[in-house]
Amino acid sequence: MDILDCAILNYLFNVGKATSKVKAKTRRDIVSKVKLKDNTLYKRLVKLKGKEYVEKGFMESRRHTYYITEGGINALKEAMQ
């Protein structure tokens, strides 16, 4: 995990409060706050999902949404120490 991963997880947990399928955020929401290109964010989310730090939430219209998991919260807290 690096600083960009931490920024994504921090946004999902602290700013977006995306901690469940219902509260999940779209990539568009995340891109606007974290200041990454969409394709870079997508690759990061795939990596974080593989580590089980984020999961897909409910669809918002035709867009996928993402939220932080307990594993992601723990990894973020550990990284912030």
Biopython code that builds the backbone (N, CA, C, O; Angstrom):
import numpy as np
from Bio.PDB.StructureBuilder import StructureBuilder

atoms = [
    (1, "MET", "N", (0.854, -1.175, 0.000)),
    (1, "MET", "CA", (0.000, 0.000, 0.000)),
    (1, "MET", "C", (0.892, 1.228, 0.000)),
    (1, "MET", "O", (1.922, 1.262, 0.673)),
    (2, "ASP", "N", (0.485, 2.243, -0.767)),
    (2, "ASP", "CA", (1.257, 3.475, -0.817)),
    (2, "ASP", "C", (0.354, 4.673, -0.510)),
    (2, "ASP", "O", (-0.789, 4.507, -0.086)),
    (3, "ILE", "N", (0.879, 5.874, -0.727)),
    (3, "ILE", "CA", (0.166, 7.098, -0.355)),
    (3, "ILE", "C", (-1.141, 7.267, -1.134)),
    (3, "ILE", "O", (-2.121, 7.771, -0.586)),
    (4, "LEU", "N", (-1.168, 6.854, -2.401)),
    (4, "LEU", "CA", (-2.404, 6.968, -3.181)),
    (4, "LEU", "C", (-3.481, 6.014, -2.667)),
    (4, "LEU", "O", (-4.656, 6.373, -2.592)),
    (5, "ASP", "N", (-3.071, 4.807, -2.317)),
    (5, "ASP", "CA", (-4.019, 3.852, -1.734)),
    (5, "ASP", "C", (-4.577, 4.405, -0.422)),
    (5, "ASP", "O", (-5.774, 4.304, -0.153)),
    (6, "CYS", "N", (-3.705, 4.984, 0.380)),
    (6, "CYS", "CA", (-4.144, 5.583, 1.648)),
    (6, "CYS", "C", (-5.119, 6.727, 1.397)),
    (6, "CYS", "O", (-6.103, 6.875, 2.122)),
    (7, "ALA", "N", (-4.855, 7.532, 0.381)),
    (7, "ALA", "CA", (-5.749, 8.648, 0.057)),
    (7, "ALA", "C", (-7.134, 8.145, -0.351)),
    (7, "ALA", "O", (-8.150, 8.717, 0.046)),
    (8, "ILE", "N", (-7.170, 7.079, -1.140)),
    (8, "ILE", "CA", (-8.450, 6.500, -1.555)),
    (8, "ILE", "C", (-9.200, 5.946, -0.353)),
    (8, "ILE", "O", (-10.385, 6.227, -0.168)),
    (9, "LEU", "N", (-8.512, 5.163, 0.458)),
    (9, "LEU", "CA", (-9.154, 4.583, 1.645)),
    (9, "LEU", "C", (-9.583, 5.666, 2.626)),
    (9, "LEU", "O", (-10.653, 5.571, 3.227)),
    (10, "ASN", "N", (-8.758, 6.690, 2.792)),
    (10, "ASN", "CA", (-9.094, 7.792, 3.686)),
    (10, "ASN", "C", (-10.354, 8.505, 3.207)),
    (10, "ASN", "O", (-11.228, 8.832, 4.011)),
    (11, "TYR", "N", (-10.450, 8.747, 1.904)),
    (11, "TYR", "CA", (-11.659, 9.381, 1.378)),
    (11, "TYR", "C", (-12.884, 8.517, 1.666)),
    (11, "TYR", "O", (-13.894, 9.014, 2.163)),
    (12, "LEU", "N", (-12.795, 7.234, 1.355)),
    (12, "LEU", "CA", (-13.941, 6.353, 1.554)),
    (12, "LEU", "C", (-14.366, 6.286, 3.010)),
    (12, "LEU", "O", (-15.560, 6.239, 3.306)),
    (13, "PHE", "N", (-13.403, 6.281, 3.921)),
    (13, "PHE", "CA", (-13.716, 6.114, 5.344)),
    (13, "PHE", "C", (-14.077, 7.433, 6.027)),
    (13, "PHE", "O", (-15.140, 7.548, 6.635)),
    (14, "ASN", "N", (-13.201, 8.418, 5.927)),
    (14, "ASN", "CA", (-13.364, 9.646, 6.701)),
    (14, "ASN", "C", (-14.210, 10.715, 6.026)),
    (14, "ASN", "O", (-14.991, 11.389, 6.698)),
    (15, "VAL", "N", (-14.079, 10.884, 4.745)),
    (15, "VAL", "CA", (-14.787, 11.957, 4.042)),
    (15, "VAL", "C", (-16.119, 11.462, 3.494)),
    (15, "VAL", "O", (-17.170, 12.035, 3.781)),
    (16, "GLY", "N", (-16.069, 10.407, 2.712)),
    (16, "GLY", "CA", (-17.280, 9.897, 2.063)),
    (16, "GLY", "C", (-18.164, 9.052, 2.951)),
    (16, "GLY", "O", (-19.328, 8.817, 2.627)),
    (17, "LYS", "N", (-17.624, 8.588, 4.077)),
    (17, "LYS", "CA", (-18.371, 7.712, 4.998)),
    (17, "LYS", "C", (-18.939, 6.498, 4.280)),
    (17, "LYS", "O", (-20.029, 6.025, 4.600)),
    (18, "ALA", "N", (-18.179, 5.997, 3.298)),
    (18, "ALA", "CA", (-18.604, 4.856, 2.485)),
    (18, "ALA", "C", (-18.179, 3.568, 3.174)),
    (18, "ALA", "O", (-17.148, 2.982, 2.843)),
    (19, "THR", "N", (-18.988, 3.134, 4.138)),
    (19, "THR", "CA", (-18.658, 1.960, 4.936)),
    (19, "THR", "C", (-19.631, 0.803, 4.734)),
    (19, "THR", "O", (-19.554, -0.205, 5.437)),
    (20, "SER", "N", (-20.545, 0.942, 3.778)),
    (20, "SER", "CA", (-21.491, -0.136, 3.489)),
    (20, "SER", "C", (-21.935, -0.041, 2.034)),
    (20, "SER", "O", (-21.670, 0.955, 1.361)),
    (21, "LYS", "N", (-22.612, -1.084, 1.551)),
    (21, "LYS", "CA", (-23.088, -1.100, 0.178)),
    (21, "LYS", "C", (-24.013, 0.073, -0.122)),
    (21, "LYS", "O", (-24.017, 0.600, -1.234)),
    (22, "VAL", "N", (-24.789, 0.474, 0.863)),
    (22, "VAL", "CA", (-25.752, 1.565, 0.678)),
    (22, "VAL", "C", (-25.046, 2.921, 0.599)),
    (22, "VAL", "O", (-25.483, 3.801, -0.142)),
    (23, "LYS", "N", (-23.973, 3.096, 1.347)),
    (23, "LYS", "CA", (-23.264, 4.380, 1.404)),
    (23, "LYS", "C", (-22.099, 4.468, 0.416)),
    (23, "LYS", "O", (-21.358, 5.452, 0.421)),
    (24, "ALA", "N", (-21.935, 3.464, -0.418)),
    (24, "ALA", "CA", (-20.798, 3.392, -1.335)),
    (24, "ALA", "C", (-20.765, 4.573, -2.299)),
    (24, "ALA", "O", (-21.799, 5.165, -2.607)),
    (25, "LYS", "N", (-19.564, 4.908, -2.770)),
    (25, "LYS", "CA", (-19.333, 6.057, -3.655)),
    (25, "LYS", "C", (-18.915, 5.595, -5.046)),
    (25, "LYS", "O", (-18.265, 4.561, -5.201)),
    (26, "THR", "N", (-19.298, 6.377, -6.055)),
    (26, "THR", "CA", (-18.905, 6.074, -7.428)),
    (26, "THR", "C", (-17.460, 6.516, -7.656)),
    (26, "THR", "O", (-16.897, 7.277, -6.869)),
    (27, "ARG", "N", (-16.875, 6.028, -8.740)),
    (27, "ARG", "CA", (-15.521, 6.466, -9.101)),
    (27, "ARG", "C", (-15.516, 7.969, -9.361)),
    (27, "ARG", "O", (-14.546, 8.651, -9.031)),
    (28, "ARG", "N", (-16.572, 8.482, -9.941)),
    (28, "ARG", "CA", (-16.666, 9.921, -10.206)),
    (28, "ARG", "C", (-16.572, 10.713, -8.902)),
    (28, "ARG", "O", (-15.891, 11.737, -8.853)),
    (29, "ASP", "N", (-17.247, 10.252, -7.848)),
    (29, "ASP", "CA", (-17.161, 10.909, -6.534)),
    (29, "ASP", "C", (-15.730, 10.890, -6.018)),
    (29, "ASP", "O", (-15.219, 11.899, -5.531)),
    (30, "ILE", "N", (-15.094, 9.740, -6.130)),
    (30, "ILE", "CA", (-13.742, 9.566, -5.600)),
    (30, "ILE", "C", (-12.737, 10.397, -6.389)),
    (30, "ILE", "O", (-11.881, 11.058, -5.801)),
    (31, "VAL", "N", (-12.836, 10.368, -7.718)),
    (31, "VAL", "CA", (-11.911, 11.117, -8.583)),
    (31, "VAL", "C", (-11.961, 12.611, -8.261)),
    (31, "VAL", "O", (-10.926, 13.277, -8.244)),
    (32, "SER", "N", (-13.153, 13.133, -8.008)),
    (32, "SER", "CA", (-13.282, 14.566, -7.762)),
    (32, "SER", "C", (-12.599, 15.000, -6.470)),
    (32, "SER", "O", (-12.195, 16.156, -6.343)),
    (33, "LYS", "N", (-12.469, 14.097, -5.521)),
    (33, "LYS", "CA", (-11.859, 14.447, -4.230)),
    (33, "LYS", "C", (-10.401, 14.041, -4.122)),
    (33, "LYS", "O", (-9.605, 14.750, -3.507)),
    (34, "VAL", "N", (-10.042, 12.912, -4.711)),
    (34, "VAL", "CA", (-8.683, 12.383, -4.570)),
    (34, "VAL", "C", (-7.747, 12.911, -5.664)),
    (34, "VAL", "O", (-6.527, 12.800, -5.544)),
    (35, "LYS", "N", (-8.313, 13.478, -6.718)),
    (35, "LYS", "CA", (-7.533, 14.090, -7.802)),
    (35, "LYS", "C", (-6.658, 13.088, -8.542)),
    (35, "LYS", "O", (-5.467, 13.324, -8.739)),
    (36, "LEU", "N", (-7.239, 11.987, -8.945)),
    (36, "LEU", "CA", (-6.574, 10.990, -9.779)),
    (36, "LEU", "C", (-7.321, 10.894, -11.098)),
    (36, "LEU", "O", (-8.501, 11.238, -11.173)),
    (37, "LYS", "N", (-6.648, 10.432, -12.128)),
    (37, "LYS", "CA", (-7.340, 10.133, -13.377)),
    (37, "LYS", "C", (-8.200, 8.904, -13.160)),
    (37, "LYS", "O", (-7.872, 8.043, -12.342)),
    (38, "ASP", "N", (-9.301, 8.822, -13.893)),
    (38, "ASP", "CA", (-10.247, 7.727, -13.701)),
    (38, "ASP", "C", (-9.608, 6.364, -13.924)),
    (38, "ASP", "O", (-9.857, 5.433, -13.158)),
    (39, "ASN", "N", (-8.783, 6.233, -14.971)),
    (39, "ASN", "CA", (-8.184, 4.916, -15.226)),
    (39, "ASN", "C", (-7.186, 4.529, -14.138)),
    (39, "ASN", "O", (-7.060, 3.348, -13.815)),
    (40, "THR", "N", (-6.475, 5.502, -13.569)),
    (40, "THR", "CA", (-5.559, 5.238, -12.453)),
    (40, "THR", "C", (-6.349, 4.792, -11.231)),
    (40, "THR", "O", (-5.972, 3.835, -10.554)),
    (41, "LEU", "N", (-7.443, 5.487, -10.953)),
    (41, "LEU", "CA", (-8.288, 5.124, -9.818)),
    (41, "LEU", "C", (-8.851, 3.719, -10.008)),
    (41, "LEU", "O", (-8.871, 2.929, -9.065)),
    (42, "TYR", "N", (-9.303, 3.404, -11.205)),
    (42, "TYR", "CA", (-9.860, 2.075, -11.470)),
    (42, "TYR", "C", (-8.839, 0.985, -11.163)),
    (42, "TYR", "O", (-9.164, -0.001, -10.501)),
    (43, "LYS", "N", (-7.606, 1.156, -11.640)),
    (43, "LYS", "CA", (-6.554, 0.164, -11.386)),
    (43, "LYS", "C", (-6.288, 0.032, -9.888)),
    (43, "LYS", "O", (-6.092, -1.073, -9.383)),
    (44, "ARG", "N", (-6.282, 1.161, -9.185)),
    (44, "ARG", "CA", (-6.059, 1.125, -7.729)),
    (44, "ARG", "C", (-7.200, 0.403, -7.021)),
    (44, "ARG", "O", (-6.963, -0.389, -6.109)),
    (45, "LEU", "N", (-8.434, 0.672, -7.434)),
    (45, "LEU", "CA", (-9.580, 0.012, -6.804)),
    (45, "LEU", "C", (-9.551, -1.493, -7.044)),
    (45, "LEU", "O", (-9.890, -2.267, -6.150)),
    (46, "VAL", "N", (-9.154, -1.911, -8.230)),
    (46, "VAL", "CA", (-9.033, -3.351, -8.517)),
    (46, "VAL", "C", (-8.007, -3.969, -7.575)),
    (46, "VAL", "O", (-8.237, -5.041, -7.016)),
    (47, "LYS", "N", (-6.868, -3.286, -7.398)),
    (47, "LYS", "CA", (-5.829, -3.788, -6.497)),
    (47, "LYS", "C", (-6.331, -3.843, -5.053)),
    (47, "LYS", "O", (-6.115, -4.833, -4.354)),
    (48, "LEU", "N", (-7.000, -2.780, -4.612)),
    (48, "LEU", "CA", (-7.520, -2.735, -3.240)),
    (48, "LEU", "C", (-8.624, -3.776, -3.038)),
    (48, "LEU", "O", (-8.750, -4.346, -1.954)),
    (49, "LYS", "N", (-9.412, -4.020, -4.064)),
    (49, "LYS", "CA", (-10.455, -5.044, -3.978)),
    (49, "LYS", "C", (-9.825, -6.426, -3.867)),
    (49, "LYS", "O", (-10.331, -7.283, -3.142)),
    (50, "GLY", "N", (-8.723, -6.647, -4.581)),
    (50, "GLY", "CA", (-8.007, -7.914, -4.500)),
    (50, "GLY", "C", (-7.454, -8.184, -3.111)),
    (50, "GLY", "O", (-7.354, -9.336, -2.689)),
    (51, "LYS", "N", (-7.097, -7.122, -2.404)),
    (51, "LYS", "CA", (-6.611, -7.245, -1.024)),
    (51, "LYS", "C", (-7.755, -7.243, -0.016)),
    (51, "LYS", "O", (-7.531, -7.332, 1.192)),
    (52, "GLU", "N", (-8.987, -7.140, -0.523)),
    (52, "GLU", "CA", (-10.202, -7.097, 0.290)),
    (52, "GLU", "C", (-10.261, -5.866, 1.187)),
    (52, "GLU", "O", (-10.798, -5.923, 2.293)),
    (53, "TYR", "N", (-9.705, -4.749, 0.708)),
    (53, "TYR", "CA", (-9.779, -3.466, 1.416)),
    (53, "TYR", "C", (-10.999, -2.669, 0.981)),
    (53, "TYR", "O", (-11.499, -1.838, 1.739)),
    (54, "VAL", "N", (-11.482, -2.914, -0.232)),
    (54, "VAL", "CA", (-12.713, -2.294, -0.723)),
    (54, "VAL", "C", (-13.567, -3.368, -1.383)),
    (54, "VAL", "O", (-13.068, -4.408, -1.811)),
    (55, "GLU", "N", (-14.845, -3.096, -1.456)),
    (55, "GLU", "CA", (-15.792, -3.974, -2.137)),
    (55, "GLU", "C", (-16.743, -3.113, -2.963)),
    (55, "GLU", "O", (-16.872, -1.909, -2.738)),
    (56, "LYS", "N", (-17.396, -3.749, -3.912)),
    (56, "LYS", "CA", (-18.400, -3.046, -4.708)),
    (56, "LYS", "C", (-19.689, -2.934, -3.910)),
    (56, "LYS", "O", (-20.105, -3.862, -3.217)),
    (57, "GLY", "N", (-20.304, -1.772, -4.032)),
    (57, "GLY", "CA", (-21.591, -1.537, -3.401)),
    (57, "GLY", "C", (-22.715, -1.704, -4.412)),
    (57, "GLY", "O", (-22.534, -2.328, -5.458)),
    (58, "PHE", "N", (-23.881, -1.142, -4.091)),
    (58, "PHE", "CA", (-25.007, -1.180, -5.006)),
    (58, "PHE", "C", (-24.735, -0.262, -6.192)),
    (58, "PHE", "O", (-24.021, 0.734, -6.072)),
    (59, "MET", "N", (-25.309, -0.607, -7.328)),
    (59, "MET", "CA", (-25.172, 0.222, -8.522)),
    (59, "MET", "C", (-25.901, 1.549, -8.297)),
    (59, "MET", "O", (-26.959, 1.593, -7.669)),
    (60, "GLU", "N", (-25.318, 2.621, -8.819)),
    (60, "GLU", "CA", (-25.966, 3.927, -8.802)),
    (60, "GLU", "C", (-26.220, 4.286, -10.260)),
    (60, "GLU", "O", (-25.306, 4.680, -10.984)),
    (61, "SER", "N", (-27.456, 4.145, -10.673)),
    (61, "SER", "CA", (-27.808, 4.244, -12.077)),
    (61, "SER", "C", (-27.050, 3.134, -12.811)),
    (61, "SER", "O", (-27.323, 1.956, -12.579)),
    (62, "ARG", "N", (-26.115, 3.481, -13.683)),
    (62, "ARG", "CA", (-25.321, 2.450, -14.368)),
    (62, "ARG", "C", (-23.882, 2.440, -13.885)),
    (62, "ARG", "O", (-23.021, 1.834, -14.523)),
    (63, "ARG", "N", (-23.612, 3.092, -12.784)),
    (63, "ARG", "CA", (-22.237, 3.200, -12.279)),
    (63, "ARG", "C", (-22.026, 2.271, -11.085)),
    (63, "ARG", "O", (-22.888, 2.125, -10.219)),
    (64, "HIS", "N", (-20.842, 1.647, -11.074)),
    (64, "HIS", "CA", (-20.454, 0.844, -9.917)),
    (64, "HIS", "C", (-20.091, 1.774, -8.770)),
    (64, "HIS", "O", (-19.630, 2.894, -8.989)),
    (65, "THR", "N", (-20.300, 1.305, -7.553)),
    (65, "THR", "CA", (-19.903, 2.055, -6.374)),
    (65, "THR", "C", (-18.965, 1.191, -5.536)),
    (65, "THR", "O", (-18.920, -0.030, -5.687)),
    (66, "TYR", "N", (-18.222, 1.845, -4.655)),
    (66, "TYR", "CA", (-17.224, 1.161, -3.838)),
    (66, "TYR", "C", (-17.298, 1.658, -2.404)),
    (66, "TYR", "O", (-17.612, 2.820, -2.145)),
    (67, "TYR", "N", (-16.999, 0.743, -1.471)),
    (67, "TYR", "CA", (-16.948, 1.113, -0.056)),
    (67, "TYR", "C", (-15.768, 0.411, 0.605)),
    (67, "TYR", "O", (-15.273, -0.600, 0.107)),
    (68, "ILE", "N", (-15.329, 0.955, 1.722)),
    (68, "ILE", "CA", (-14.201, 0.395, 2.459)),
    (68, "ILE", "C", (-14.696, -0.730, 3.368)),
    (68, "ILE", "O", (-15.767, -0.633, 3.966)),
    (69, "THR", "N", (-13.906, -1.789, 3.460)),
    (69, "THR", "CA", (-14.253, -2.932, 4.314)),
    (69, "THR", "C", (-13.553, -2.795, 5.671)),
    (69, "THR", "O", (-12.752, -1.884, 5.882)),
    (70, "GLU", "N", (-13.867, -3.706, 6.570)),
    (70, "GLU", "CA", (-13.182, -3.726, 7.873)),
    (70, "GLU", "C", (-11.676, -3.895, 7.685)),
    (70, "GLU", "O", (-10.880, -3.260, 8.378)),
    (71, "GLY", "N", (-11.293, -4.758, 6.741)),
    (71, "GLY", "CA", (-9.873, -4.954, 6.446)),
    (71, "GLY", "C", (-9.222, -3.670, 5.966)),
    (71, "GLY", "O", (-8.086, -3.371, 6.333)),
    (72, "GLY", "N", (-9.938, -2.909, 5.147)),
    (72, "GLY", "CA", (-9.436, -1.629, 4.661)),
    (72, "GLY", "C", (-9.315, -0.606, 5.769)),
    (72, "GLY", "O", (-8.352, 0.160, 5.808)),
    (73, "ILE", "N", (-10.286, -0.586, 6.673)),
    (73, "ILE", "CA", (-10.240, 0.334, 7.814)),
    (73, "ILE", "C", (-9.035, 0.010, 8.681)),
    (73, "ILE", "O", (-8.308, 0.910, 9.102)),
    (74, "ASN", "N", (-8.822, -1.269, 8.948)),
    (74, "ASN", "CA", (-7.672, -1.677, 9.766)),
    (74, "ASN", "C", (-6.350, -1.336, 9.083)),
    (74, "ASN", "O", (-5.419, -0.863, 9.734)),
    (75, "ALA", "N", (-6.266, -1.573, 7.774)),
    (75, "ALA", "CA", (-5.039, -1.252, 7.028)),
    (75, "ALA", "C", (-4.781, 0.252, 7.037)),
    (75, "ALA", "O", (-3.636, 0.684, 7.171)),
    (76, "LEU", "N", (-5.838, 1.051, 6.895)),
    (76, "LEU", "CA", (-5.702, 2.504, 6.919)),
    (76, "LEU", "C", (-5.219, 2.977, 8.288)),
    (76, "LEU", "O", (-4.311, 3.802, 8.381)),
    (77, "LYS", "N", (-5.822, 2.457, 9.337)),
    (77, "LYS", "CA", (-5.407, 2.839, 10.692)),
    (77, "LYS", "C", (-3.966, 2.451, 10.955)),
    (77, "LYS", "O", (-3.225, 3.214, 11.574)),
    (78, "GLU", "N", (-3.558, 1.285, 10.499)),
    (78, "GLU", "CA", (-2.185, 0.834, 10.671)),
    (78, "GLU", "C", (-1.219, 1.736, 9.903)),
    (78, "GLU", "O", (-0.151, 2.078, 10.410)),
    (79, "ALA", "N", (-1.589, 2.116, 8.696)),
    (79, "ALA", "CA", (-0.733, 2.973, 7.873)),
    (79, "ALA", "C", (-0.613, 4.372, 8.455)),
    (79, "ALA", "O", (0.408, 5.033, 8.264)),
    (80, "MET", "N", (-1.644, 4.838, 9.168)),
    (80, "MET", "CA", (-1.632, 6.202, 9.715)),
    (80, "MET", "C", (-0.838, 6.311, 11.020)),
    (80, "MET", "O", (-0.614, 7.414, 11.519)),
    (81, "GLN", "N", (-0.417, 5.186, 11.566)),
    (81, "GLN", "CA", (0.336, 5.226, 12.840)),
    (81, "GLN", "C", (1.740, 5.684, 12.627)),
    (81, "GLN", "O", (2.511, 5.777, 13.582)),
]
sb = StructureBuilder()
sb.init_structure("model")
sb.init_model(0)
sb.init_chain("A")
sb.init_seg("    ")
for serial, (resi, resn, name, xyz) in enumerate(atoms, 1):
    if name == "N":
        sb.init_residue(resn, " ", resi, " ")
    sb.init_atom(name, np.array(xyz, "f"), 0.0, 1.0, " ", f" {name:<3s}", serial, name[0])
structure = sb.get_structure()
